[in-house]
């Protein structure tokens, strides 16, 4: 079990308890839909955590035992305690992976890691989206054809106020004319972050094989790896 990747899927889990259409689509919550898919992979140890749990389910102990954290949030992003955001931030800089999905671009943790507003255009208009793979050699695009077609999604549009991604894997076109950087990689400290935009709560996108495959690939790419301890601060010279 020692070499397994430990994944924690975090979700605010609010829409799925009060919005009829969302309850129907994700009766056990978005986190469970994602976790159920990842659990089929033998090398992954998958757990879930939600906002309502003590410390939002993200105790020091949980994060210490998380190689990558998946994050979905929307209407309750401001209810996430700053203390927990600080803790997640520290773990990312120390090497824990973070996969930020859809509207969680406006989560406290993503904005803190990016240092920008992370805002974009948006519109709920059932528009078609084509997610183009713009870096076919990237491990996150493994097993994906030239593009992923999504019949209906919430439209996101540029300008998306993020720093220039360290690597861009997907870029989307929407029926209404917008484009959007929909799959972005960032390095922060020893941690890797992947932002992936599909996943509005009223569409069945976390049952879409291609969307799930990208999340699975991103788990492998972001997961914490063995790495040397890094010394910072005042040090003696190496050479005499
Ligand atoms: Zn949305």
py3Dmol code that shows the C-alpha trace and the ligand (Angstrom):
import py3Dmol

protein = """\
ATOM      1  CA  UNK A   1       0.000   0.000   0.000  1.00  0.00           C
ATOM      2  CA  UNK A   2       3.007   2.240   0.594  1.00  0.00           C
ATOM      3  CA  UNK A   3       3.349   3.221  -3.056  1.00  0.00           C
ATOM      4  CA  UNK A   4      -0.310   4.008  -3.506  1.00  0.00           C
ATOM      5  CA  UNK A   5      -1.373   7.547  -4.287  1.00  0.00           C
ATOM      6  CA  UNK A   6      -3.563   8.994  -1.545  1.00  0.00           C
ATOM      7  CA  UNK A   7      -6.304  11.187  -2.964  1.00  0.00           C
ATOM      8  CA  UNK A   8      -8.732  13.342  -0.984  1.00  0.00           C
ATOM      9  CA  UNK A   9     -11.731  14.663  -2.925  1.00  0.00           C
ATOM     10  CA  UNK A  10     -13.066  17.809  -1.235  1.00  0.00           C
ATOM     11  CA  UNK A  11     -16.427  19.365  -2.046  1.00  0.00           C
ATOM     12  CA  UNK A  12     -18.437  22.103  -0.371  1.00  0.00           C
ATOM     13  CA  UNK A  13     -21.485  19.797  -0.883  1.00  0.00           C
ATOM     14  CA  UNK A  14     -24.148  22.492  -0.742  1.00  0.00           C
ATOM     15  CA  UNK A  15     -25.956  22.533  -4.122  1.00  0.00           C
ATOM     16  CA  UNK A  16     -26.474  18.760  -3.881  1.00  0.00           C
ATOM     17  CA  UNK A  17     -28.547  19.186  -0.735  1.00  0.00           C
ATOM     18  CA  UNK A  18     -30.801  22.080  -1.705  1.00  0.00           C
ATOM     19  CA  UNK A  19     -31.120  22.333  -5.479  1.00  0.00           C
ATOM     20  CA  UNK A  20     -33.571  19.752  -6.931  1.00  0.00           C
ATOM     21  CA  UNK A  21     -31.862  19.291 -10.299  1.00  0.00           C
ATOM     22  CA  UNK A  22     -28.456  18.910  -8.698  1.00  0.00           C
ATOM     23  CA  UNK A  23     -29.755  16.411  -6.095  1.00  0.00           C
ATOM     24  CA  UNK A  24     -31.098  14.295  -8.966  1.00  0.00           C
ATOM     25  CA  UNK A  25     -27.808  14.448 -10.849  1.00  0.00           C
ATOM     26  CA  UNK A  26     -25.436  13.975  -7.908  1.00  0.00           C
ATOM     27  CA  UNK A  27     -27.474  12.337  -5.110  1.00  0.00           C
ATOM     28  CA  UNK A  28     -24.332  11.533  -3.124  1.00  0.00           C
ATOM     29  CA  UNK A  29     -22.554  14.750  -4.080  1.00  0.00           C
ATOM     30  CA  UNK A  30     -20.034  15.710  -6.760  1.00  0.00           C
ATOM     31  CA  UNK A  31     -17.216  14.432  -4.520  1.00  0.00           C
ATOM     32  CA  UNK A  32     -18.734  10.933  -4.503  1.00  0.00           C
ATOM     33  CA  UNK A  33     -19.125  10.858  -8.301  1.00  0.00           C
ATOM     34  CA  UNK A  34     -15.434  11.715  -8.741  1.00  0.00           C
ATOM     35  CA  UNK A  35     -14.328   9.412  -5.904  1.00  0.00           C
ATOM     36  CA  UNK A  36     -16.375   6.462  -7.240  1.00  0.00           C
ATOM     37  CA  UNK A  37     -14.539   6.720 -10.579  1.00  0.00           C
ATOM     38  CA  UNK A  38     -11.088   7.061  -9.021  1.00  0.00           C
ATOM     39  CA  UNK A  39     -11.743   4.138  -6.639  1.00  0.00           C
ATOM     40  CA  UNK A  40     -11.787   1.787  -9.650  1.00  0.00           C
ATOM     41  CA  UNK A  41      -8.050   2.415 -10.039  1.00  0.00           C
ATOM     42  CA  UNK A  42      -6.109   0.011  -7.850  1.00  0.00           C
ATOM     43  CA  UNK A  43      -3.157   2.335  -7.270  1.00  0.00           C
ATOM     44  CA  UNK A  44      -5.315   5.065  -5.740  1.00  0.00           C
ATOM     45  CA  UNK A  45      -6.509   5.285  -2.127  1.00  0.00           C
ATOM     46  CA  UNK A  46      -9.460   7.642  -2.316  1.00  0.00           C
ATOM     47  CA  UNK A  47     -11.212   9.494   0.504  1.00  0.00           C
ATOM     48  CA  UNK A  48     -13.659  12.371   0.534  1.00  0.00           C
ATOM     49  CA  UNK A  49     -14.088  15.433   2.743  1.00  0.00           C
ATOM     50  CA  UNK A  50     -16.722  18.173   2.868  1.00  0.00           C
ATOM     51  CA  UNK A  51     -17.236  21.660   4.261  1.00  0.00           C
ATOM     52  CA  UNK A  52     -19.658  20.604   7.009  1.00  0.00           C
ATOM     53  CA  UNK A  53     -17.168  18.214   8.632  1.00  0.00           C
ATOM     54  CA  UNK A  54     -15.049  19.239  11.573  1.00  0.00           C
ATOM     55  CA  UNK A  55     -12.185  21.395  10.163  1.00  0.00           C
ATOM     56  CA  UNK A  56     -13.921  20.876   6.776  1.00  0.00           C
ATOM     57  CA  UNK A  57     -12.565  17.317   6.876  1.00  0.00           C
ATOM     58  CA  UNK A  58      -9.074  18.713   6.290  1.00  0.00           C
ATOM     59  CA  UNK A  59      -7.245  18.171   9.576  1.00  0.00           C
ATOM     60  CA  UNK A  60      -3.465  18.237   9.687  1.00  0.00           C
ATOM     61  CA  UNK A  61      -3.598  14.444   9.876  1.00  0.00           C
ATOM     62  CA  UNK A  62      -5.754  14.174   6.713  1.00  0.00           C
ATOM     63  CA  UNK A  63      -3.516  16.542   4.733  1.00  0.00           C
ATOM     64  CA  UNK A  64      -0.373  14.770   5.903  1.00  0.00           C
ATOM     65  CA  UNK A  65      -1.895  11.651   4.369  1.00  0.00           C
ATOM     66  CA  UNK A  66      -2.952  13.301   1.104  1.00  0.00           C
ATOM     67  CA  UNK A  67      -0.753  13.186  -1.998  1.00  0.00           C
ATOM     68  CA  UNK A  68      -3.225  15.175  -4.015  1.00  0.00           C
ATOM     69  CA  UNK A  69      -6.326  17.132  -3.043  1.00  0.00           C
ATOM     70  CA  UNK A  70      -9.213  17.655  -5.476  1.00  0.00           C
ATOM     71  CA  UNK A  71     -11.292  20.784  -4.779  1.00  0.00           C
ATOM     72  CA  UNK A  72     -14.838  21.698  -5.880  1.00  0.00           C
ATOM     73  CA  UNK A  73     -16.537  24.793  -4.469  1.00  0.00           C
ATOM     74  CA  UNK A  74     -19.003  27.459  -5.575  1.00  0.00           C
ATOM     75  CA  UNK A  75     -21.627  29.166  -3.384  1.00  0.00           C
ATOM     76  CA  UNK A  76     -19.965  28.477  -0.040  1.00  0.00           C
ATOM     77  CA  UNK A  77     -16.390  29.446  -0.889  1.00  0.00           C
ATOM     78  CA  UNK A  78     -16.445  32.252   1.676  1.00  0.00           C
ATOM     79  CA  UNK A  79     -17.468  29.793   4.399  1.00  0.00           C
ATOM     80  CA  UNK A  80     -14.127  28.014   4.142  1.00  0.00           C
ATOM     81  CA  UNK A  81     -12.160  29.017   7.235  1.00  0.00           C
ATOM     82  CA  UNK A  82      -8.968  30.987   6.634  1.00  0.00           C
ATOM     83  CA  UNK A  83      -7.144  28.708   9.062  1.00  0.00           C
ATOM     84  CA  UNK A  84      -7.894  25.706   6.838  1.00  0.00           C
ATOM     85  CA  UNK A  85      -6.900  27.650   3.700  1.00  0.00           C
ATOM     86  CA  UNK A  86      -3.546  28.446   5.362  1.00  0.00           C
ATOM     87  CA  UNK A  87      -3.086  24.781   6.175  1.00  0.00           C
ATOM     88  CA  UNK A  88      -3.848  23.601   2.633  1.00  0.00           C
ATOM     89  CA  UNK A  89      -1.569  26.329   1.245  1.00  0.00           C
ATOM     90  CA  UNK A  90       1.316  25.170   3.457  1.00  0.00           C
ATOM     91  CA  UNK A  91       0.836  21.568   2.334  1.00  0.00           C
ATOM     92  CA  UNK A  92       0.795  22.563  -1.352  1.00  0.00           C
ATOM     93  CA  UNK A  93       4.078  24.453  -0.969  1.00  0.00           C
ATOM     94  CA  UNK A  94       5.490  21.340   0.720  1.00  0.00           C
ATOM     95  CA  UNK A  95       4.541  19.161  -2.233  1.00  0.00           C
ATOM     96  CA  UNK A  96       0.889  18.133  -1.947  1.00  0.00           C
ATOM     97  CA  UNK A  97      -0.873  18.274  -5.318  1.00  0.00           C
ATOM     98  CA  UNK A  98      -4.021  20.347  -5.839  1.00  0.00           C
ATOM     99  CA  UNK A  99      -6.624  19.878  -8.572  1.00  0.00           C
ATOM    100  CA  UNK A 100      -9.010  22.820  -8.753  1.00  0.00           C
ATOM    101  CA  UNK A 101     -12.267  22.219 -10.606  1.00  0.00           C
ATOM    102  CA  UNK A 102     -14.676  24.574 -12.378  1.00  0.00           C
ATOM    103  CA  UNK A 103     -16.024  27.376 -10.123  1.00  0.00           C
ATOM    104  CA  UNK A 104     -13.387  26.583  -7.490  1.00  0.00           C
ATOM    105  CA  UNK A 105     -11.250  28.974  -9.555  1.00  0.00           C
ATOM    106  CA  UNK A 106     -12.772  31.514  -7.149  1.00  0.00           C
ATOM    107  CA  UNK A 107     -11.925  29.501  -4.035  1.00  0.00           C
ATOM    108  CA  UNK A 108      -9.828  31.173  -1.357  1.00  0.00           C
ATOM    109  CA  UNK A 109      -7.073  28.591  -1.772  1.00  0.00           C
ATOM    110  CA  UNK A 110      -6.739  29.009  -5.565  1.00  0.00           C
ATOM    111  CA  UNK A 111      -6.793  32.818  -5.381  1.00  0.00           C
ATOM    112  CA  UNK A 112      -4.154  32.717  -2.638  1.00  0.00           C
ATOM    113  CA  UNK A 113      -1.918  30.437  -4.693  1.00  0.00           C
ATOM    114  CA  UNK A 114      -2.375  32.522  -7.859  1.00  0.00           C
ATOM    115  CA  UNK A 115      -2.259  35.993  -6.315  1.00  0.00           C
ATOM    116  CA  UNK A 116      -4.877  37.299  -8.773  1.00  0.00           C
ATOM    117  CA  UNK A 117      -8.692  37.543  -8.789  1.00  0.00           C
ATOM    118  CA  UNK A 118      -9.110  34.386 -10.936  1.00  0.00           C
ATOM    119  CA  UNK A 119     -12.342  35.917 -12.275  1.00  0.00           C
ATOM    120  CA  UNK A 120     -13.570  35.383 -15.825  1.00  0.00           C
ATOM    121  CA  UNK A 121     -16.657  35.899 -17.984  1.00  0.00           C
ATOM    122  CA  UNK A 122     -19.449  33.370 -17.488  1.00  0.00           C
ATOM    123  CA  UNK A 123     -22.935  32.622 -18.808  1.00  0.00           C
ATOM    124  CA  UNK A 124     -25.430  29.820 -18.229  1.00  0.00           C
ATOM    125  CA  UNK A 125     -26.758  29.259 -21.746  1.00  0.00           C
ATOM    126  CA  UNK A 126     -26.427  25.503 -22.459  1.00  0.00           C
ATOM    127  CA  UNK A 127     -23.685  26.180 -24.985  1.00  0.00           C
ATOM    128  CA  UNK A 128     -21.498  23.636 -26.722  1.00  0.00           C
ATOM    129  CA  UNK A 129     -17.847  23.544 -25.671  1.00  0.00           C
ATOM    130  CA  UNK A 130     -14.861  22.094 -27.469  1.00  0.00           C
ATOM    131  CA  UNK A 131     -11.856  21.555 -25.227  1.00  0.00           C
ATOM    132  CA  UNK A 132      -8.827  21.412 -27.482  1.00  0.00           C
ATOM    133  CA  UNK A 133      -5.706  19.611 -26.368  1.00  0.00           C
ATOM    134  CA  UNK A 134      -2.974  22.211 -26.901  1.00  0.00           C
ATOM    135  CA  UNK A 135      -0.143  20.114 -25.441  1.00  0.00           C
ATOM    136  CA  UNK A 136      -0.623  16.520 -26.670  1.00  0.00           C
ATOM    137  CA  UNK A 137       2.647  15.370 -25.074  1.00  0.00           C
ATOM    138  CA  UNK A 138       1.545  16.424 -21.602  1.00  0.00           C
ATOM    139  CA  UNK A 139       0.812  13.511 -19.208  1.00  0.00           C
ATOM    140  CA  UNK A 140      -2.538  15.106 -18.307  1.00  0.00           C
ATOM    141  CA  UNK A 141      -3.674  14.694 -21.939  1.00  0.00           C
ATOM    142  CA  UNK A 142      -2.831  10.979 -22.077  1.00  0.00           C
ATOM    143  CA  UNK A 143      -5.610   8.899 -23.618  1.00  0.00           C
ATOM    144  CA  UNK A 144      -7.499  11.961 -24.838  1.00  0.00           C
ATOM    145  CA  UNK A 145      -8.180  12.528 -28.549  1.00  0.00           C
ATOM    146  CA  UNK A 146      -7.495  15.877 -30.258  1.00  0.00           C
ATOM    147  CA  UNK A 147     -10.378  17.463 -28.395  1.00  0.00           C
ATOM    148  CA  UNK A 148     -13.156  16.722 -25.903  1.00  0.00           C
ATOM    149  CA  UNK A 149     -16.607  17.740 -27.050  1.00  0.00           C
ATOM    150  CA  UNK A 150     -19.068  18.769 -24.363  1.00  0.00           C
ATOM    151  CA  UNK A 151     -22.610  19.057 -25.648  1.00  0.00           C
ATOM    152  CA  UNK A 152     -23.750  21.609 -23.051  1.00  0.00           C
ATOM    153  CA  UNK A 153     -21.826  23.506 -20.436  1.00  0.00           C
ATOM    154  CA  UNK A 154     -21.717  26.781 -18.615  1.00  0.00           C
ATOM    155  CA  UNK A 155     -19.702  29.201 -20.736  1.00  0.00           C
ATOM    156  CA  UNK A 156     -16.484  30.585 -19.316  1.00  0.00           C
ATOM    157  CA  UNK A 157     -14.610  33.292 -21.196  1.00  0.00           C
ATOM    158  CA  UNK A 158     -11.375  35.243 -21.267  1.00  0.00           C
ATOM    159  CA  UNK A 159      -9.981  37.208 -19.852  1.00  0.00           C
ATOM    160  CA  UNK A 160      -9.385  34.677 -17.085  1.00  0.00           C
ATOM    161  CA  UNK A 161      -7.399  36.618 -14.492  1.00  0.00           C
ATOM    162  CA  UNK A 162      -4.683  34.109 -13.617  1.00  0.00           C
ATOM    163  CA  UNK A 163      -0.890  34.358 -13.898  1.00  0.00           C
ATOM    164  CA  UNK A 164       0.408  32.853 -17.143  1.00  0.00           C
ATOM    165  CA  UNK A 165       0.141  29.089 -16.602  1.00  0.00           C
ATOM    166  CA  UNK A 166       3.472  27.255 -16.386  1.00  0.00           C
ATOM    167  CA  UNK A 167       1.966  24.737 -18.802  1.00  0.00           C
ATOM    168  CA  UNK A 168      -1.279  24.960 -20.739  1.00  0.00           C
ATOM    169  CA  UNK A 169      -2.889  21.604 -21.603  1.00  0.00           C
ATOM    170  CA  UNK A 170      -6.416  22.534 -22.759  1.00  0.00           C
ATOM    171  CA  UNK A 171      -8.001  25.604 -24.306  1.00  0.00           C
ATOM    172  CA  UNK A 172     -11.742  25.788 -24.922  1.00  0.00           C
ATOM    173  CA  UNK A 173     -14.009  27.273 -27.537  1.00  0.00           C
ATOM    174  CA  UNK A 174     -17.641  27.987 -26.706  1.00  0.00           C
ATOM    175  CA  UNK A 175     -20.590  28.265 -29.044  1.00  0.00           C
ATOM    176  CA  UNK A 176     -21.193  31.887 -28.042  1.00  0.00           C
ATOM    177  CA  UNK A 177     -17.733  32.896 -29.284  1.00  0.00           C
ATOM    178  CA  UNK A 178     -15.684  32.912 -26.079  1.00  0.00           C
ATOM    179  CA  UNK A 179     -12.411  31.114 -25.577  1.00  0.00           C
ATOM    180  CA  UNK A 180     -11.020  30.017 -22.231  1.00  0.00           C
ATOM    181  CA  UNK A 181      -7.811  28.494 -20.853  1.00  0.00           C
ATOM    182  CA  UNK A 182      -9.528  25.401 -19.487  1.00  0.00           C
ATOM    183  CA  UNK A 183      -6.620  23.197 -18.385  1.00  0.00           C
ATOM    184  CA  UNK A 184      -3.737  25.018 -16.686  1.00  0.00           C
ATOM    185  CA  UNK A 185      -0.702  23.770 -14.734  1.00  0.00           C
ATOM    186  CA  UNK A 186       1.124  25.767 -12.094  1.00  0.00           C
ATOM    187  CA  UNK A 187       4.114  25.079  -9.858  1.00  0.00           C
ATOM    188  CA  UNK A 188       4.148  26.610  -6.380  1.00  0.00           C
ATOM    189  CA  UNK A 189       6.995  25.673  -4.029  1.00  0.00           C
ATOM    190  CA  UNK A 190       7.286  21.884  -4.270  1.00  0.00           C
ATOM    191  CA  UNK A 191       3.615  21.557  -5.206  1.00  0.00           C
ATOM    192  CA  UNK A 192       1.864  21.113  -8.523  1.00  0.00           C
ATOM    193  CA  UNK A 193      -1.536  22.598  -9.239  1.00  0.00           C
ATOM    194  CA  UNK A 194      -3.889  21.770 -12.094  1.00  0.00           C
ATOM    195  CA  UNK A 195      -6.949  23.866 -12.879  1.00  0.00           C
ATOM    196  CA  UNK A 196      -9.622  22.158 -15.008  1.00  0.00           C
ATOM    197  CA  UNK A 197     -12.771  24.064 -15.932  1.00  0.00           C
ATOM    198  CA  UNK A 198     -15.536  21.527 -16.834  1.00  0.00           C
ATOM    199  CA  UNK A 199     -17.930  20.716 -14.020  1.00  0.00           C
ATOM    200  CA  UNK A 200     -20.914  23.036 -13.592  1.00  0.00           C
ATOM    201  CA  UNK A 201     -23.231  21.391 -11.045  1.00  0.00           C
ATOM    202  CA  UNK A 202     -26.287  21.145 -13.331  1.00  0.00           C
ATOM    203  CA  UNK A 203     -24.540  19.113 -16.055  1.00  0.00           C
ATOM    204  CA  UNK A 204     -23.477  15.444 -15.808  1.00  0.00           C
ATOM    205  CA  UNK A 205     -19.830  16.247 -16.502  1.00  0.00           C
ATOM    206  CA  UNK A 206     -18.417  14.208 -13.627  1.00  0.00           C
ATOM    207  CA  UNK A 207     -19.863  11.121 -15.324  1.00  0.00           C
ATOM    208  CA  UNK A 208     -18.155  12.015 -18.631  1.00  0.00           C
ATOM    209  CA  UNK A 209     -15.393   9.471 -19.320  1.00  0.00           C
ATOM    210  CA  UNK A 210     -13.057  12.036 -20.873  1.00  0.00           C
ATOM    211  CA  UNK A 211     -13.470  14.581 -18.082  1.00  0.00           C
ATOM    212  CA  UNK A 212     -12.865  11.847 -15.501  1.00  0.00           C
ATOM    213  CA  UNK A 213      -9.853  10.565 -17.411  1.00  0.00           C
ATOM    214  CA  UNK A 214      -8.304  14.043 -17.328  1.00  0.00           C
ATOM    215  CA  UNK A 215      -8.897  14.236 -13.559  1.00  0.00           C
ATOM    216  CA  UNK A 216      -7.328  10.788 -13.167  1.00  0.00           C
ATOM    217  CA  UNK A 217      -4.289  11.828 -15.230  1.00  0.00           C
ATOM    218  CA  UNK A 218      -4.022  15.000 -13.162  1.00  0.00           C
ATOM    219  CA  UNK A 219      -4.013  12.941  -9.956  1.00  0.00           C
ATOM    220  CA  UNK A 220      -0.880  11.192 -11.212  1.00  0.00           C
ATOM    221  CA  UNK A 221       0.738  14.412 -12.425  1.00  0.00           C
ATOM    222  CA  UNK A 222       0.063  16.453  -9.276  1.00  0.00           C
ATOM    223  CA  UNK A 223       0.595  13.743  -6.652  1.00  0.00           C
ATOM    224  CA  UNK A 224       3.261  14.421  -4.050  1.00  0.00           C
ATOM    225  CA  UNK A 225       6.515  12.623  -4.891  1.00  0.00           C
ATOM    226  CA  UNK A 226       9.558  11.843  -2.788  1.00  0.00           C
ATOM    227  CA  UNK A 227      11.802  14.906  -2.826  1.00  0.00           C
ATOM    228  CA  UNK A 228      14.784  16.185  -0.871  1.00  0.00           C
ATOM    229  CA  UNK A 229      14.353  18.498   2.086  1.00  0.00           C
ATOM    230  CA  UNK A 230      15.087  22.038   0.971  1.00  0.00           C
ATOM    231  CA  UNK A 231      17.099  24.399   3.150  1.00  0.00           C
ATOM    232  CA  UNK A 232      16.297  28.106   2.958  1.00  0.00           C
ATOM    233  CA  UNK A 233      17.676  31.052   4.831  1.00  0.00           C
ATOM    234  CA  UNK A 234      21.227  31.836   5.886  1.00  0.00           C
ATOM    235  CA  UNK A 235      23.622  28.988   4.928  1.00  0.00           C
ATOM    236  CA  UNK A 236      27.364  28.380   4.983  1.00  0.00           C
ATOM    237  CA  UNK A 237      29.136  28.245   1.603  1.00  0.00           C
ATOM    238  CA  UNK A 238      29.497  24.821   0.023  1.00  0.00           C
ATOM    239  CA  UNK A 239      32.984  25.633  -1.336  1.00  0.00           C
ATOM    240  CA  UNK A 240      35.922  26.531   0.871  1.00  0.00           C
TER     241      UNK A 240
END
"""
ligand_1 = """\
1
ZN
Zn -20.697 26.760 -12.677
"""
view = py3Dmol.view(width=600, height=400)
view.addModel(protein, "pdb")
view.setStyle({"model": 0}, {"cartoon": {"style": "trace"}})
view.addModel(ligand_1, "xyz")
view.setStyle({"model": 1}, {"stick": {}})
view.zoomTo()
view.show()
